[in-house]
């Protein structure tokens, strides 16, 4: 199941195609420095001359704030809201208005660009080339177009209008060779835009007033006709209006209802008083009734009765009841009592008469009310038609009033010029002192830097295309071939000769099912060692570091796992879980972590003079660690999330049953054997390859291999 492995003859070519030798490229750049510095200096000189020869251009900038300038005084009853009127789309629309051709023609006249040789192609005599172009039909004669049309193209080339950031401010930039003309152009364009806005609003007000004036007169006639219809219908049907705009029939019906209610209340009151007085007379409490007690005659009779009773009492002291004087006084008192009862009865009869009169009034009012109800019900249909006519008249009148108010406002705005533009100049252009083109320092720097980069890229590309700048051959890469007995032809393993380079003299590492390889440990080139280890390691899960099992095969002068870990720690974060032997120092280690007696911060130690982190087996020993495989998996997951590499060191003579849980978790296996002839290391590599599907490699010390004698010419590679 094994076969010999040799150096792949295509390996060096592949690595040369995949890697670049920066030192070789730097040497090529130094050799061709004149091809780089020469064009760079020429570009520097030419750009410096160009920026000083070209005619400078100046830019004037004016800024306009878009806001509603309407107020209560210009628009009575309204208040302008500039923020609500100008959103981002409205601002862009105003930018296009400023760049319109109509505004451009007016601005060209005011600025005086016609006849200016910078803008007007028809100014001055035509050049010879221009005349020839006109003759052959390649261009038109400037005189064939109007002066404004000749200037428009250059005008738009020199005009830049854009909104400033996330605001309602519009910037107007005008460029010219004359700084005074640049500032003048920007200011005149801004002023022309404001005048165009005012004229547009005035035209709107004028057109509105004209439309309203033509609409108001017919509407006024319709209102008069509607009012006349209302009055004619009311007269024809007798629907005259009373107070509060109610009809007379309704008003009469309301009055009769009020009088009927009043008569009924009077009747009830009189009847109640008469019944109350009769009850009082029967009970002898006549004088307790206010209507009786307040009668003047009754009061005089009561006073006389009191006087008689006093006389009877005075005479009774000296006279007997049968005395004529006593009898006379008693007769007078009885007569007074009769008069009092007669007065009370008269009051009762008076109230009863009043109740009868009130009853008759109630009957008369009820009859009148019934008749009025019939009249009102008969006039309801007419009132419905009357209300419809009144609504139509009222609607037309309100419409007329609104039109009249708007007409007055439109006429006022047109007459008093109360239509300011919805914009104002917030920053007028001033005469610039520094040219906007060319920017001398940036142009020179950009031209020089661009030439330098182009020349540098040309030299580097030429070197790469010519096959130069490639790295020197590195340590041989041992790759597996098909097992013996397969249908594929086995590659011929080259023999080592005295002329073979010393880094390639190690040959013939055995393979086991195509997964055994060789890695050279070179302390002077840690990057190459790290690259070979990474190449011989499977890709871990996302966000996890690779876990590599290192078996220490021992041997005289052999490299230790800690040496390999320190080499990796020079370039990345590496932790070494040393389970190759028991800890003799009695310090807390991995076994205490698994037992829950310590934390990671308690067991992770840093090697002195190195960036390597190391974890020992602990006081319980490595046997306790191998016995808790489930907990080991959890701890390894935590370490692989923290470090870039996790190395687990174990003894090469450990039983397969102990190594099997660890071998199932690893992404690569390394066997440190010291040299190729170490049979114990080769056996450990075979055994490890049977426990895991990850690649397994033997780590050889490059220095020790370099010190070993070269193989003889007829010496065969190691086979099994």
Secondary structure, DSSP 4 states (H G I P E B T S, - for coil): -EE---B-TTHHHHHHHH---HHHHHHHHHHTHHHHHHHHHHHHHHHHHHHHHSPPBEEEEEEEEE-----TTTSTT----HHHH--HHHHHHHHHHHT-HHHHHHHHHHHT-TT-TTT-TTSSPPPHHHHHHHHTTSS--GGGS-HHHHHHHHHHHHEEEEE-SSSSEEEEEEEESSHHHHHHHHHHHHHHHHHHHHHHHHHHHHHHHHHHHHHHHHHHHHHHHHHHHHHHHHHHHT--B-GGG-BHHHHHHHHHHHHHHHHHHHHHHHHHHHHHHHHHHHHT-GGGSHHHHT-HHHHHHHHHHHHHHHHHHHHTTTS-TTSHHHHHHHHHHHHHHHHHHHHHHHHHHHHHHHHHHHHHHHHHHHHHHHHHHHHHHHTHHHHHHHHHHHHHHHHHHHHHHHHHHHHHHHHHHHHHT----SEEEEE-----SS-SB--HHHHHHHHHHHHHHHHHHHHHHHHHHTT-SPPPP-S--B---PPTTSSSPPPPPPPP-TTS-GGG------EETT-EEEEEE-TT-HHHHHHHHHHTS----TT--EEEEEEE---TTPPPHHHHHHHHHTTS-EEEEEESS--SS----HHHHHHTS--HHHH-EEPTTSS-EEE---TT-HHHHHH-HHHHHHHHHHHHTT-SEEEEEEETTS-HHHHHHHHTT-SEEEEEEESTT-HHHHHHHHHHHHH-SS-EEEEEEHHHHHHSPPPPTTPPPP--
